[in-house]
Amino acid sequence: MLTRRVINPVAILIFLGLIALDFFVAIPIWGYSIVVLLWFLTTLFGSFFIRWNYHLTSLHSNKKISENWVAITFDDGPNHAFTPKVLDLLKHFEAQATFFCIGENIVKNPNILKEIIANGHSIGNHTYSHSKTFGFFGLEKVKAELLKTKSVAKDLTGREMNLFRPAFGVTNPMVEKAVKQLRLTSVGWNIRSLDTTPRSKEMVFKRITSKLSKGDIILLHDTSEKTVAVLERLLVFLKEKNLESVTVERLLEIEAYG
């Protein structure tokens, strides 16, 4: 399995082996360079692709579930313009979802967060600032971001979030340590909609539904009109396929709150 705890020792052993071999056979510098490059690329991709579970284990689906359930999840809200539209659609189709919220957006839109909870959906921690440099934060700064978001959410809802999704899906040893120390459950996805890219509504919808089946976790963002349009078609699709959207903790059989 491609994890940091496997790759790092293997890379070190290979590097040391080359050094030992160099006493008997001249090893060109590019031989060492290849080992370093392969280690670097593996670590880089492992940091950016949460589904690799390279640095920490996240939950991405539940394919063993017997019920015809999927979990729709939304990142980056609450958003004053689009989250209410998302909530209206979910209510109309009697669907449940999970919202991974940015702390700063909770502060800006407290009533929307309360509405999310009142409508039976669940919430998770998506950092406080969603900084583009989150992957470079030290341990204490990562923890501060997560604790601040937990605090503002608890003050508004009385619920202490257990669920966490890294900003941009980026993980590293600091994120792993923070998640373990704060006893959070990291939740990823196995259906990435790419709804924040220039792709059209049709392309995003087809990307989600082409291989969708029970047990899947879908990643969307409650931050655009395009996503609202895709969500409406998706909810119709789920009904036609006899699939039900539930909260992610229900799908994964875990606890959303402490």
Secondary structure, DSSP 8 states (H G I E B T S, - for coil): ---HHHHHHHHHHHHHHHHHHTTTS---HHHHHHHHHHHHHHHHHHHH-GGG-SSS--B-B-TT--S-EEEEEEES---TTTHHHHHHHHHHTT--EEEEE-HHHHHH-HHHHHHHHHTT-EEEE--SS--TTGGG--HHHHHHHHHHHHHHHHHHHS--B-EE--GGG---HHHHHHHHHTT-EEB--SEE--TTSS--HHHHHHHHHSS--TTBEEEEETT-HHHHHHHHHHHHHHHHTT-EE--HHHHHT--SB-
